[in-house]
Amino acid sequence: MPGLDTQYMLDLLPVLLKNLPLTLFMAFVGMGFALILASLLAIVRIVRLPVADQMVVVFISFFRGTPLLVQLFLFYYGLPQVMSFLTAIDGVTATIMGLTLHFSAYMAESIRAAIVGVDRSQWEAAESIGMTRSQMMRRIILPQAGRIAAPTLVNYFIDMIKSTSLAFTLGVTEMMGAAQKEAAGSFRYFEAFLDVALIYWVIVEILSFLQRRLEARLNKAFAR
């Protein structure tokens, strides 16, 4: 049985890292859209707008209750069959759509819980000095809610980065897709996928470190 080919792993690293920008691009863009959508969903849930609230509940239930891979296949392979204008959608766009909708369903509940978790006295104090609801949310509630939700949102971003590895199932050549192609030609599947695992591991450790620094800074700022 052949042993671990470390030289092959070292030679493969530059090939995989060349596709890292695409992986990060999909994660950052997906996270940006997911934050915006999740915030809107959370506000609808808090305000409890008629009809819209029920629609948001169904949205969250669907995207939390079905696998991300199934959702990606629906966007890339399914929707173009019923909506012809989506036939031009590519794998990267479908992946970003899937990441956005999937993770916004989770993040919406975290943001909603963080907003509701702000002490009621803060709301009453803002109202007592004549702040409008938008001023209250922008200046008082959201900064405190952001501190509460930040660790959870960073965790979702870490999960989103790892979930970009599913993009190769849509024909996207990101890190996982590149590893699959290289391994298919060399039959060194273990080394190729171990390289990918190590790269993701390093990225997650860096983000976890930044998360701890962020939490410490936020706790220090609010402890004053």
FIKOLZA-1660 file (N, C-alpha, C; in steps of 0.1 Angstrom, whole numbers, plus 5000, padded with zeros to 4 digits):
% residues 224
   i   px   py   pz ch aa at
   1 5009 4988 5000  A  M  N
   1 5000 5000 5000  A  M CA
   1 5009 5012 5000  A  M  C
   2 5007 5021 4990  A  P  N
   2 5016 5033 4990  A  P CA
   2 5014 5042 5002  A  P  C
   3 5024 5049 5006  A  G  N
   3 5023 5058 5018  A  G CA
   3 5019 5072 5014  A  G  C
   4 5018 5080 5024  A  L  N
   4 5014 5094 5021  A  L CA
   4 5025 5102 5013  A  L  C
   5 5020 5107 5002  A  D  N
   5 5029 5115 4993  A  D CA
   5 5029 5129 4997  A  D  C
   6 5038 5133 5006  A  T  N
   6 5039 5147 5011  A  T CA
   6 5043 5157 5000  A  T  C
   7 5052 5152 4991  A  Q  N
   7 5056 5161 4981  A  Q CA
   7 5045 5164 4971  A  Q  C
   8 5036 5155 4969  A  Y  N
   8 5024 5158 4960  A  Y CA
   8 5016 5168 4967  A  Y  C
   9 5014 5167 4980  A  M  N
   9 5006 5176 4988  A  M CA
   9 5012 5190 4987  A  M  C
  10 5025 5191 4988  A  L  N
  10 5031 5204 4988  A  L CA
  10 5030 5210 4974  A  L  C
  11 5031 5202 4963  A  D  N
  11 5030 5207 4950  A  D CA
  11 5016 5211 4947  A  D  C
  12 5006 5205 4953  A  L  N
  12 4992 5207 4950  A  L CA
  12 4987 5220 4957  A  L  C
  13 4993 5224 4968  A  L  N
  13 4989 5235 4976  A  L CA
  13 4987 5248 4968  A  L  C
  14 4997 5252 4959  A  P  N
  14 4995 5264 4951  A  P CA
  14 4983 5263 4942  A  P  C
  15 4981 5251 4937  A  V  N
  15 4969 5249 4928  A  V CA
  15 4956 5252 4935  A  V  C
  16 4955 5247 4947  A  L  N
  16 4943 5249 4955  A  L CA
  16 4942 5263 4960  A  L  C
  17 4953 5269 4965  A  L  N
  17 4952 5283 4970  A  L CA
  17 4949 5293 4959  A  L  C
  18 4952 5289 4946  A  K  N
  18 4948 5298 4935  A  K CA
  18 4933 5299 4934  A  K  C
  19 4926 5290 4939  A  N  N
  19 4911 5290 4939  A  N CA
  19 4905 5295 4952  A  N  C
  20 4914 5298 4962  A  L  N
  20 4909 5303 4975  A  L CA
  20 4901 5317 4973  A  L  C
  21 4906 5326 4965  A  P  N
  21 4898 5339 4963  A  P CA
  21 4884 5337 4959  A  P  C
  22 4881 5327 4951  A  L  N
  22 4867 5324 4947  A  L CA
  22 4859 5319 4959  A  L  C
  23 4865 5310 4967  A  T  N
  23 4859 5305 4979  A  T CA
  23 4855 5317 4988  A  T  C
  24 4865 5326 4991  A  L  N
  24 4862 5337 5000  A  L CA
  24 4852 5347 4994  A  L  C
  25 4853 5349 4981  A  F  N
  25 4844 5358 4974  A  F CA
  25 4829 5353 4976  A  F  C
  26 4827 5340 4974  A  M  N
  26 4813 5335 4976  A  M CA
  26 4809 5336 4990  A  M  C
  27 4818 5334 4999  A  A  N
  27 4814 5335 5014  A  A CA
  27 4811 5349 5018  A  A  C
  28 4820 5359 5014  A  F  N
  28 4818 5372 5018  A  F CA
  28 4806 5379 5012  A  F  C
  29 4804 5376 4999  A  V  N
  29 4792 5382 4992  A  V CA
  29 4779 5375 4998  A  V  C
  30 4779 5362 5000  A  G  N
  30 4768 5355 5006  A  G CA
  30 4765 5361 5020  A  G  C
  31 4775 5363 5028  A  M  N
  31 4774 5368 5041  A  M CA
  31 4768 5382 5041  A  M  C
  32 4772 5391 5032  A  G  N
  32 4767 5404 5031  A  G CA
  32 4752 5404 5028  A  G  C
  33 4748 5397 5018  A  F  N
  33 4734 5396 5014  A  F CA
  33 4726 5389 5026  A  F  C
  34 4732 5379 5032  A  A  N
  34 4725 5372 5042  A  A CA
  34 4722 5381 5054  A  A  C
  35 4732 5390 5058  A  L  N
  35 4730 5399 5069  A  L CA
  35 4718 5409 5066  A  L  C
  36 4718 5414 5054  A  I  N
  36 4708 5423 5050  A  I CA
  36 4694 5417 5051  A  I  C
  37 4693 5405 5044  A  L  N
  37 4680 5398 5044  A  L CA
  37 4676 5393 5058  A  L  C
  38 4686 5388 5066  A  A  N
  38 4682 5384 5079  A  A CA
  38 4677 5395 5088  A  A  C
  39 4683 5407 5087  A  S  N
  39 4679 5418 5095  A  S CA
  39 4665 5422 5091  A  S  C
  40 4661 5422 5078  A  L  N
  40 4648 5425 5074  A  L CA
  40 4638 5415 5079  A  L  C
  41 4642 5402 5078  A  L  N
  41 4633 5391 5083  A  L CA
  41 4631 5392 5098  A  L  C
  42 4642 5396 5105  A  A  N
  42 4641 5397 5120  A  A CA
  42 4631 5409 5124  A  A  C
  43 4632 5420 5116  A  I  N
  43 4623 5431 5119  A  I CA
  43 4609 5428 5117  A  I  C
  44 4606 5421 5106  A  V  N
  44 4592 5416 5103  A  V CA
  44 4587 5407 5114  A  V  C
  45 4596 5399 5119  A  R  N
  45 4592 5390 5130  A  R CA
  45 4589 5397 5143  A  R  C
  46 4597 5408 5146  A  I  N
  46 4595 5416 5158  A  I CA
  46 4582 5425 5157  A  I  C
  47 4581 5431 5145  A  V  N
  47 4569 5440 5144  A  V CA
  47 4556 5432 5142  A  V  C
  48 4558 5420 5137  A  R  N
  48 4546 5411 5134  A  R CA
  48 4536 5417 5125  A  R  C
  49 4542 5420 5113  A  L  N
  49 4533 5426 5102  A  L CA
  49 4524 5415 5098  A  L  C
  50 4511 5418 5096  A  P  N
  50 4501 5408 5091  A  P CA
  50 4505 5402 5078  A  P  C
  51 4503 5389 5076  A  V  N
  51 4507 5382 5064  A  V CA
  51 4522 5380 5062  A  V  C
  52 4529 5392 5062  A  A  N
  52 4543 5391 5060  A  A CA
  52 4550 5383 5071  A  A  C
  53 4545 5384 5084  A  D  N
  53 4551 5376 5095  A  D CA
  53 4549 5361 5092  A  D  C
  54 4537 5357 5087  A  Q  N
  54 4535 5343 5084  A  Q CA
  54 4543 5338 5073  A  Q  C
  55 4545 5347 5063  A  M  N
  55 4554 5343 5051  A  M CA
  55 4568 5341 5056  A  M  C
  56 4573 5350 5065  A  V  N
  56 4587 5349 5070  A  V CA
  56 4588 5336 5078  A  V  C
  57 4578 5332 5086  A  V  N
  57 4579 5320 5094  A  V CA
  57 4580 5308 5084  A  V  C
  58 4573 5308 5073  A  V  N
  58 4574 5297 5064  A  V CA
  58 4587 5296 5057  A  V  C
  59 4592 5308 5053  A  F  N
  59 4606 5310 5047  A  F CA
  59 4616 5304 5056  A  F  C
  60 4616 5308 5069  A  I  N
  60 4626 5303 5079  A  I CA
  60 4625 5288 5081  A  I  C
  61 4613 5283 5082  A  S  N
  61 4611 5269 5084  A  S CA
  61 4616 5261 5072  A  S  C
  62 4613 5266 5060  A  F  N
  62 4618 5258 5048  A  F CA
  62 4633 5258 5047  A  F  C
  63 4639 5269 5048  A  F  N
  63 4654 5270 5046  A  F CA
  63 4662 5264 5058  A  F  C
  64 4656 5263 5070  A  R  N
  64 4662 5257 5081  A  R CA
  64 4659 5242 5081  A  R  C
  65 4648 5238 5074  A  G  N
  65 4644 5224 5075  A  G CA
  65 4648 5215 5063  A  G  C
  66 4655 5221 5053  A  T  N
  66 4660 5214 5042  A  T CA
  66 4675 5215 5040  A  T  C
  67 4681 5205 5035  A  P  N
  67 4696 5205 5033  A  P CA
  67 4701 5216 5023  A  P  C
  68 4712 5222 5026  A  L  N
  68 4717 5232 5017  A  L CA
  68 4720 5227 5003  A  L  C
  69 4725 5214 5003  A  L  N
  69 4728 5208 4990  A  L CA
  69 4715 5207 4981  A  L  C
  70 4704 5204 4987  A  V  N
  70 4691 5203 4980  A  V CA
  70 4687 5217 4975  A  V  C
  71 4689 5227 4983  A  Q  N
  71 4686 5241 4979  A  Q CA
  71 4694 5245 4968  A  Q  C
  72 4707 5242 4968  A  L  N
  72 4716 5245 4957  A  L CA
  72 4711 5239 4944  A  L  C
  73 4707 5226 4944  A  F  N
  73 4703 5219 4933  A  F CA
  73 4690 5225 4927  A  F  C
  74 4681 5230 4937  A  L  N
  74 4668 5236 4933  A  L CA
  74 4671 5249 4925  A  L  C
  75 4681 5257 4930  A  F  N
  75 4684 5270 4924  A  F CA
  75 4690 5268 4910  A  F  C
  76 4700 5258 4909  A  Y  N
  76 4708 5257 4897  A  Y CA
  76 4701 5248 4887  A  Y  C
  77 4695 5237 4891  A  Y  N
  77 4689 5228 4882  A  Y CA
  77 4674 5229 4881  A  Y  C
  78 4667 5232 4892  A  G  N
  78 4653 5232 4892  A  G CA
  78 4646 5244 4887  A  G  C
  79 4650 5256 4893  A  L  N
  79 4643 5268 4890  A  L CA
  79 4644 5272 4875  A  L  C
  80 4655 5270 4868  A  P  N
  80 4655 5273 4853  A  P CA
  80 4645 5265 4845  A  P  C
  81 4640 5254 4850  A  Q  N
  81 4630 5246 4843  A  Q CA
  81 4616 5253 4844  A  Q  C
  82 4614 5260 4855  A  V  N
  82 4601 5266 4856  A  V CA
  82 4601 5281 4854  A  V  C
  83 4613 5287 4854  A  M  N
  83 4615 5301 4852  A  M CA
  83 4626 5303 4841  A  M  C
  84 4622 5304 4829  A  S  N
  84 4632 5304 4818  A  S CA
  84 4642 5315 4818  A  S  C
  85 4639 5326 4825  A  F  N
  85 4649 5337 4825  A  F CA
  85 4661 5333 4835  A  F  C
  86 4660 5323 4842  A  L  N
  86 4670 5318 4851  A  L CA
  86 4680 5308 4845  A  L  C
  87 4678 5305 4832  A  T  N
  87 4686 5296 4825  A  T CA
  87 4701 5301 4824  A  T  C
  88 4702 5314 4824  A  A  N
  88 4716 5319 4823  A  A CA
  88 4724 5320 4836  A  A  C
  89 4717 5315 4847  A  I  N
  89 4724 5316 4860  A  I CA
  89 4736 5306 4860  A  I  C
  90 4747 5310 4866  A  D  N
  90 4759 5302 4866  A  D CA
  90 4760 5296 4880  A  D  C
  91 4770 5287 4882  A  G  N
  91 4772 5280 4894  A  G CA
  91 4775 5289 4906  A  G  C
  92 4783 5299 4903  A  V  N
  92 4788 5308 4914  A  V CA
  92 4775 5316 4919  A  V  C
  93 4767 5321 4910  A  T  N
  93 4756 5329 4914  A  T CA
  93 4746 5320 4921  A  T  C
  94 4744 5308 4917  A  A  N
  94 4735 5298 4924  A  A CA
  94 4740 5295 4938  A  A  C
  95 4753 5294 4939  A  T  N
  95 4759 5291 4952  A  T CA
  95 4756 5303 4962  A  T  C
  96 4759 5315 4957  A  I  N
  96 4757 5327 4965  A  I CA
  96 4742 5328 4969  A  I  C
  97 4733 5325 4960  A  M  N
  97 4719 5326 4963  A  M CA
  97 4715 5316 4974  A  M  C
  98 4721 5304 4972  A  G  N
  98 4718 5293 4982  A  G CA
  98 4723 5297 4996  A  G  C
  99 4736 5301 4996  A  L  N
  99 4742 5305 5009  A  L CA
  99 4734 5317 5015  A  L  C
 100 4730 5326 5007  A  T  N
 100 4723 5338 5013  A  T CA
 100 4710 5334 5019  A  T  C
 101 4702 5326 5012  A  L  N
 101 4689 5323 5017  A  L CA
 101 4689 5313 5028  A  L  C
 102 4698 5303 5027  A  H  N
 102 4700 5293 5038  A  H CA
 102 4704 5299 5051  A  H  C
 103 4715 5307 5050  A  F  N
 103 4720 5312 5063  A  F CA
 103 4712 5324 5068  A  F  C
 104 4705 5331 5060  A  S  N
 104 4697 5342 5065  A  S CA
 104 4686 5337 5073  A  S  C
 105 4681 5325 5070  A  A  N
 105 4670 5319 5079  A  A CA
 105 4675 5316 5093  A  A  C
 106 4688 5312 5094  A  Y  N
 106 4693 5310 5107  A  Y CA
 106 4697 5323 5114  A  Y  C
 107 4703 5332 5107  A  M  N
 107 4708 5345 5112  A  M CA
 107 4696 5353 5117  A  M  C
 108 4685 5352 5109  A  A  N
 108 4673 5361 5113  A  A CA
 108 4668 5358 5127  A  A  C
 109 4668 5345 5131  A  E  N
 109 4664 5341 5144  A  E CA
 109 4674 5346 5155  A  E  C
 110 4687 5346 5151  A  S  N
 110 4697 5351 5161  A  S CA
 110 4696 5366 5163  A  S  C
 111 4694 5373 5152  A  I  N
 111 4693 5388 5152  A  I CA
 111 4680 5391 5160  A  I  C
 112 4669 5384 5157  A  R  N
 112 4657 5387 5164  A  R CA
 112 4658 5385 5179  A  R  C
 113 4665 5374 5183  A  A  N
 113 4667 5371 5197  A  A CA
 113 4676 5381 5204  A  A  C
 114 4686 5386 5196  A  A  N
 114 4695 5396 5202  A  A CA
 114 4687 5409 5204  A  A  C
 115 4679 5413 5194  A  I  N
 115 4671 5426 5196  A  I CA
 115 4661 5425 5208  A  I  C
 116 4654 5414 5208  A  V  N
 116 4645 5412 5219  A  V CA
 116 4652 5411 5232  A  V  C
 117 4665 5406 5232  A  G  N
 117 4672 5404 5244  A  G CA
 117 4678 5417 5251  A  G  C
 118 4677 5428 5243  A  V  N
 118 4681 5441 5249  A  V CA
 118 4671 5445 5260  A  V  C
 119 4676 5449 5271  A  D  N
 119 4668 5452 5283  A  D CA
 119 4657 5462 5279  A  D  C
 120 4645 5459 5284  A  R  N
 120 4633 5468 5281  A  R CA
 120 4635 5482 5286  A  R  C
 121 4643 5484 5296  A  S  N
 121 4646 5497 5302  A  S CA
 121 4653 5506 5291  A  S  C
 122 4661 5500 5282  A  Q  N
 122 4668 5507 5272  A  Q CA
 122 4657 5513 5262  A  Q  C
 123 4647 5505 5259  A  W  N
 123 4637 5510 5250  A  W CA
 123 4629 5522 5256  A  W  C
 124 4626 5520 5269  A  E  N
 124 4618 5530 5276  A  E CA
 124 4626 5543 5278  A  E  C
 125 4639 5542 5281  A  A  N
 125 4647 5553 5282  A  A CA
 125 4648 5561 5269  A  A  C
 126 4649 5554 5258  A  A  N
 126 4650 5561 5245  A  A CA
 126 4637 5568 5242  A  A  C
 127 4626 5561 5245  A  E  N
 127 4612 5567 5243  A  E CA
 127 4610 5580 5251  A  E  C
 128 4616 5579 5264  A  S  N
 128 4614 5590 5273  A  S CA
 128 4621 5603 5269  A  S  C
 129 4631 5602 5261  A  I  N
 129 4638 5614 5256  A  I CA
 129 4634 5618 5242  A  I  C
 130 4623 5612 5237  A  G  N
 130 4617 5616 5225  A  G CA
 130 4623 5611 5212  A  G  C
 131 4630 5600 5213  A  M  N
 131 4636 5594 5201  A  M CA
 131 4625 5587 5193  A  M  C
 132 4626 5588 5180  A  T  N
 132 4617 5581 5171  A  T CA
 132 4622 5566 5171  A  T  C
 133 4613 5558 5165  A  R  N
 133 4616 5543 5166  A  R CA
 133 4629 5540 5158  A  R  C
 134 4630 5547 5146  A  S  N
 134 4642 5545 5138  A  S CA
 134 4655 5550 5145  A  S  C
 135 4654 5561 5152  A  Q  N
 135 4666 5566 5160  A  Q CA
 135 4669 5556 5171  A  Q  C
 136 4658 5552 5178  A  M  N
 136 4660 5542 5189  A  M CA
 136 4667 5530 5184  A  M  C
 137 4663 5524 5173  A  M  N
 137 4669 5512 5168  A  M CA
 137 4684 5514 5164  A  M  C
 138 4686 5526 5157  A  R  N
 138 4699 5528 5151  A  R CA
 138 4709 5532 5162  A  R  C
 139 4705 5540 5172  A  R  N
 139 4715 5545 5182  A  R CA
 139 4716 5537 5195  A  R  C
 140 4705 5530 5198  A  I  N
 140 4704 5524 5211  A  I CA
 140 4704 5508 5210  A  I  C
 141 4694 5504 5203  A  I  N
 141 4690 5489 5203  A  I CA
 141 4700 5481 5195  A  I  C
 142 4702 5485 5182  A  L  N
 142 4710 5477 5173  A  L CA
 142 4725 5476 5178  A  L  C
 143 4731 5487 5183  A  P  N
 143 4745 5485 5188  A  P CA
 143 4746 5474 5199  A  P  C
 144 4736 5474 5208  A  Q  N
 144 4736 5465 5219  A  Q CA
 144 4733 5451 5214  A  Q  C
 145 4723 5450 5204  A  A  N
 145 4720 5437 5198  A  A CA
 145 4731 5431 5190  A  A  C
 146 4739 5440 5184  A  G  N
 146 4750 5436 5176  A  G CA
 146 4761 5429 5185  A  G  C
 147 4763 5435 5196  A  R  N
 147 4772 5429 5206  A  R CA
 147 4768 5415 5210  A  R  C
 148 4755 5413 5212  A  I  N
 148 4749 5400 5216  A  I CA
 148 4750 5390 5205  A  I  C
 149 4747 5395 5192  A  A  N
 149 4746 5385 5181  A  A CA
 149 4760 5383 5174  A  A  C
 150 4769 5391 5176  A  A  N
 150 4782 5390 5169  A  A CA
 150 4789 5377 5170  A  A  C
 151 4790 5370 5181  A  P  N
 151 4797 5357 5182  A  P CA
 151 4789 5347 5173  A  P  C
 152 4776 5347 5174  A  T  N
 152 4768 5337 5166  A  T CA
 152 4769 5340 5152  A  T  C
 153 4769 5352 5148  A  L  N
 153 4770 5356 5133  A  L CA
 153 4784 5352 5128  A  L  C
 154 4794 5354 5135  A  V  N
 154 4808 5349 5131  A  V CA
 154 4808 5334 5129  A  V  C
 155 4801 5327 5138  A  N  N
 155 4801 5312 5137  A  N CA
 155 4793 5309 5124  A  N  C
 156 4783 5316 5120  A  Y  N
 156 4776 5313 5108  A  Y CA
 156 4785 5316 5096  A  Y  C
 157 4793 5327 5097  A  F  N
 157 4802 5330 5086  A  F CA
 157 4812 5319 5084  A  F  C
 158 4817 5313 5095  A  I  N
 158 4826 5302 5094  A  I CA
 158 4819 5290 5088  A  I  C
 159 4807 5287 5091  A  D  N
 159 4799 5276 5085  A  D CA
 159 4797 5279 5070  A  D  C
 160 4795 5292 5067  A  M  N
 160 4793 5296 5053  A  M CA
 160 4806 5293 5045  A  M  C
 161 4817 5296 5050  A  I  N
 161 4830 5294 5043  A  I CA
 161 4831 5279 5040  A  I  C
 162 4828 5271 5050  A  K  N
 162 4829 5256 5048  A  K CA
 162 4819 5251 5038  A  K  C
 163 4807 5257 5038  A  S  N
 163 4797 5253 5029  A  S CA
 163 4799 5256 5015  A  S  C
 164 4809 5266 5012  A  T  N
 164 4812 5269 4998  A  T CA
 164 4818 5256 4991  A  T  C
 165 4822 5247 4999  A  S  N
 165 4828 5234 4993  A  S CA
 165 4817 5227 4985  A  S  C
 166 4805 5229 4988  A  L  N
 166 4794 5223 4980  A  L CA
 166 4793 5228 4966  A  L  C
 167 4799 5240 4963  A  A  N
 167 4798 5246 4950  A  A CA
 167 4803 5237 4939  A  A  C
 168 4812 5228 4942  A  F  N
 168 4818 5220 4932  A  F CA
 168 4807 5211 4926  A  F  C
 169 4796 5208 4933  A  T  N
 169 4786 5200 4928  A  T CA
 169 4778 5207 4917  A  T  C
 170 4780 5220 4916  A  L  N
 170 4774 5228 4905  A  L CA
 170 4784 5231 4894  A  L  C
 171 4795 5225 4895  A  G  N
 171 4805 5227 4884  A  G CA
 171 4814 5239 4887  A  G  C
 172 4814 5244 4899  A  V  N
 172 4823 5256 4902  A  V CA
 172 4836 5250 4906  A  V  C
 173 4847 5256 4900  A  T  N
 173 4860 5252 4904  A  T CA
 173 4866 5260 4915  A  T  C
 174 4861 5258 4927  A  E  N
 174 4867 5265 4939  A  E CA
 174 4877 5254 4944  A  E  C
 175 4881 5256 4957  A  M  N
 175 4891 5247 4962  A  M CA
 175 4887 5232 4961  A  M  C
 176 4875 5229 4965  A  M  N
 176 4871 5215 4965  A  M CA
 176 4870 5210 4951  A  M  C
 177 4865 5218 4942  A  G  N
 177 4864 5214 4928  A  G CA
 177 4878 5212 4922  A  G  C
 178 4887 5221 4925  A  A  N
 178 4901 5219 4920  A  A CA
 178 4907 5206 4926  A  A  C
 179 4905 5203 4939  A  A  N
 179 4910 5191 4945  A  A CA
 179 4905 5179 4938  A  A  C
 180 4892 5179 4935  A  Q  N
 180 4885 5168 4929  A  Q CA
 180 4891 5165 4915  A  Q  C
 181 4893 5176 4907  A  K  N
 181 4899 5174 4894  A  K CA
 181 4913 5169 4895  A  K  C
 182 4921 5175 4904  A  E  N
 182 4935 5170 4905  A  E CA
 182 4936 5156 4910  A  E  C
 183 4927 5152 4919  A  A  N
 183 4928 5138 4924  A  A CA
 183 4923 5128 4914  A  A  C
 184 4914 5132 4905  A  A  N
 184 4909 5123 4895  A  A CA
 184 4920 5120 4885  A  A  C
 185 4929 5129 4883  A  G  N
 185 4940 5127 4874  A  G CA
 185 4952 5119 4880  A  G  C
 186 4954 5121 4893  A  S  N
 186 4965 5115 4900  A  S CA
 186 4962 5103 4908  A  S  C
 187 4949 5101 4911  A  F  N
 187 4944 5091 4920  A  F CA
 187 4949 5092 4934  A  F  C
 188 4954 5104 4937  A  R  N
 188 4958 5107 4951  A  R CA
 188 4947 5115 4958  A  R  C
 189 4936 5108 4960  A  Y  N
 189 4924 5114 4967  A  Y CA
 189 4927 5118 4981  A  Y  C
 190 4934 5109 4988  A  F  N
 190 4936 5112 5003  A  F CA
 190 4944 5125 5004  A  F  C
 191 4955 5126 4997  A  E  N
 191 4964 5137 4998  A  E CA
 191 4957 5150 4993  A  E  C
 192 4949 5149 4982  A  A  N
 192 4942 5161 4977  A  A CA
 192 4932 5166 4987  A  A  C
 193 4924 5157 4992  A  F  N
 193 4913 5162 5001  A  F CA
 193 4919 5165 5015  A  F  C
 194 4930 5159 5019  A  L  N
 194 4937 5163 5031  A  L CA
 194 4942 5177 5030  A  L  C
 195 4947 5181 5018  A  D  N
 195 4952 5195 5016  A  D CA
 195 4940 5205 5018  A  D  C
 196 4929 5201 5012  A  V  N
 196 4917 5210 5013  A  V CA
 196 4913 5211 5028  A  V  C
 197 4913 5200 5035  A  A  N
 197 4909 5200 5049  A  A CA
 197 4918 5209 5057  A  A  C
 198 4931 5208 5054  A  L  N
 198 4941 5216 5062  A  L CA
 198 4939 5231 5059  A  L  C
 199 4936 5235 5046  A  I  N
 199 4934 5249 5043  A  I CA
 199 4922 5254 5050  A  I  C
 200 4911 5247 5050  A  Y  N
 200 4899 5251 5057  A  Y CA
 200 4901 5252 5072  A  Y  C
 201 4909 5243 5077  A  W  N
 201 4912 5243 5091  A  W CA
 201 4919 5256 5095  A  W  C
 202 4929 5259 5087  A  V  N
 202 4937 5272 5090  A  V CA
 202 4928 5284 5089  A  V  C
 203 4919 5285 5079  A  I  N
 203 4910 5296 5078  A  I CA
 203 4901 5297 5090  A  I  C
 204 4895 5286 5094  A  V  N
 204 4886 5286 5106  A  V CA
 204 4894 5290 5118  A  V  C
 205 4906 5285 5120  A  E  N
 205 4913 5289 5132  A  E CA
 205 4916 5304 5132  A  E  C
 206 4920 5310 5121  A  I  N
 206 4922 5324 5120  A  I CA
 206 4909 5332 5123  A  I  C
 207 4898 5327 5118  A  L  N
 207 4885 5334 5121  A  L CA
 207 4881 5333 5135  A  L  C
 208 4884 5321 5141  A  S  N
 208 4881 5319 5155  A  S CA
 208 4889 5328 5164  A  S  C
 209 4902 5330 5160  A  F  N
 209 4910 5339 5168  A  F CA
 209 4905 5353 5167  A  F  C
 210 4901 5357 5155  A  L  N
 210 4895 5371 5153  A  L CA
 210 4882 5372 5160  A  L  C
 211 4874 5362 5161  A  Q  N
 211 4862 5362 5168  A  Q CA
 211 4864 5364 5183  A  Q  C
 212 4874 5357 5189  A  R  N
 212 4877 5359 5203  A  R CA
 212 4882 5374 5206  A  R  C
 213 4890 5379 5196  A  R  N
 213 4894 5393 5198  A  R CA
 213 4883 5403 5197  A  R  C
 214 4873 5400 5188  A  L  N
 214 4862 5409 5187  A  L CA
 214 4853 5408 5199  A  L  C
 215 4851 5396 5205  A  E  N
 215 4843 5395 5217  A  E CA
 215 4849 5402 5228  A  E  C
 216 4863 5401 5229  A  A  N
 216 4870 5408 5240  A  A CA
 216 4868 5423 5239  A  A  C
 217 4870 5428 5227  A  R  N
 217 4869 5442 5225  A  R CA
 217 4855 5448 5227  A  R  C
 218 4844 5440 5223  A  L  N
 218 4831 5444 5225  A  L CA
 218 4827 5444 5240  A  L  C
 219 4832 5434 5247  A  N  N
 219 4829 5432 5261  A  N CA
 219 4836 5444 5269  A  N  C
 220 4848 5447 5265  A  K  N
 220 4856 5458 5271  A  K CA
 220 4849 5471 5269  A  K  C
 221 4844 5473 5256  A  A  N
 221 4837 5486 5253  A  A CA
 221 4824 5488 5261  A  A  C
 222 4817 5477 5263  A  F  N
 222 4804 5478 5270  A  F CA
 222 4806 5477 5285  A  F  C
 223 4818 5474 5290  A  A  N
 223 4820 5473 5304  A  A CA
 223 4823 5486 5310  A  A  C
 224 4826 5496 5302  A  R  N
 224 4830 5510 5307  A  R CA
 224 4818 5516 5313  A  R  C
% end
